[in-house]
Amino acid sequence: MHLYAIELGFVVKKQLVKKLHVQLTIGLGFGTIDTKTERLAKGFTFIENGSLGFTYQTTKNTILYLGSNIGHVSNFDTQSPNNGYNIIGLEVGFSYLLD
C-alpha cells in the first residue's frame, strides 16, 4: 500500500529558554491510496496530522527538532470501507537556515 498526499501545516512555536522552543504543528491534506485494504478503499483520501516537539538552535544557522506525531487517514465516507488508519510516530529533524 502506498499513500501519496499533499498537506498544509500550521506551526506555533513558544520559546521556553534561550535557544529552546516548544513547537506544535497541525496539518490537513488530501491524497490517494493505491491499494484497497480491509480498512480503506482505493482512491481519494484525507489526511490529518498533529505534532508536538522541541526545537533547539545549536548554531546561528542550525536547528535540531525532536517530537512525536499522531495522524489519521480516511476517505470521509466517500467510499466504502472507511475505517481508516491511525498513525503514531516519532519525528527527528535538522534545519539549516540560508542567509
C-alpha positions as CSV (number, residue, x, y, z in Angstrom):
1,M,0.0,0.0,0.0
2,H,1.3,3.5,-0.9
3,L,-0.2,6.8,0.2
4,Y,0.6,9.9,-1.8
5,A,-0.6,13.2,-0.2
6,I,-0.3,16.9,-0.1
7,E,-0.7,18.5,3.3
8,L,-0.9,22.1,4.6
9,G,0.5,22.6,8.1
10,F,0.3,25.4,10.6
11,V,3.2,25.8,13.2
12,V,3.1,27.6,16.6
13,K,6.4,28.0,18.5
14,K,6.9,29.2,22.0
15,Q,10.3,30.0,23.5
16,L,11.0,28.1,26.8
17,V,14.6,29.3,27.4
18,K,17.2,30.8,25.1
19,K,17.6,28.6,22.0
20,L,14.9,26.1,23.1
21,H,11.3,26.2,21.8
22,V,8.3,24.0,22.1
23,Q,6.6,23.5,18.7
24,L,3.0,22.5,17.8
25,T,2.1,21.6,14.2
26,I,-1.4,20.9,12.9
27,G,-1.8,19.6,9.3
28,L,-4.7,18.8,6.9
29,G,-4.4,17.5,3.4
30,F,-5.7,15.1,0.7
31,G,-4.2,12.3,-1.2
32,T,-4.6,8.9,-2.9
33,I,-4.1,5.4,-1.8
34,D,-3.1,2.8,-4.5
35,T,-4.4,-0.4,-2.9
36,K,-7.8,-1.3,-1.4
37,T,-7.4,-2.7,2.2
38,E,-9.8,-4.1,4.7
39,R,-9.9,-0.7,6.4
40,L,-9.8,1.8,3.4
41,A,-11.0,1.9,-0.2
42,K,-8.5,2.6,-3.0
43,G,-8.5,6.2,-4.3
44,F,-9.2,9.6,-2.7
45,T,-8.3,10.1,1.0
46,F,-8.0,12.9,3.6
47,I,-5.0,13.1,6.0
48,E,-4.9,14.9,9.3
49,N,-1.7,15.2,11.5
50,G,-0.7,16.8,14.7
51,S,2.9,17.0,16.1
52,L,4.3,18.3,19.4
53,G,8.1,18.6,19.9
54,F,11.0,20.7,20.8
55,T,13.5,22.7,18.6
56,Y,17.0,23.6,19.8
57,Q,19.2,26.1,17.9
58,T,22.7,24.6,18.0
59,T,24.4,27.3,16.0
60,K,23.3,30.5,14.2
61,N,22.2,28.5,11.2
62,T,21.3,25.1,12.5
63,I,18.3,23.8,14.4
64,L,17.5,20.3,15.8
65,Y,14.0,19.0,16.2
66,L,12.6,16.1,18.3
67,G,8.9,15.4,18.6
68,S,6.0,13.0,18.3
69,N,3.2,12.7,15.8
70,I,-0.3,11.4,15.6
71,G,-2.3,11.2,12.3
72,H,-5.3,9.8,10.7
73,V,-6.1,8.7,7.1
74,S,-9.6,8.1,5.8
75,N,-11.9,9.0,2.9
76,F,-14.6,10.9,4.7
77,D,-17.2,8.3,3.8
78,T,-16.9,9.0,0.1
79,Q,-16.3,5.2,-0.5
80,S,-16.6,2.0,1.5
81,P,-14.8,0.8,3.6
82,N,-13.8,3.9,5.5
83,N,-12.4,2.7,8.9
84,G,-9.1,4.5,8.0
85,Y,-5.7,4.2,9.7
86,N,-4.4,5.9,12.8
87,I,-0.7,6.6,12.9
88,I,1.6,7.3,15.8
89,G,5.3,8.3,15.2
90,L,8.5,9.8,16.3
91,E,10.0,12.8,14.4
92,V,13.6,13.8,14.3
93,G,14.6,16.8,12.2
94,F,17.5,19.1,11.2
95,S,17.2,22.5,9.7
96,Y,19.8,24.7,8.1
97,L,18.9,28.4,7.7
98,L,20.2,30.0,4.5
99,D,21.4,33.6,4.7
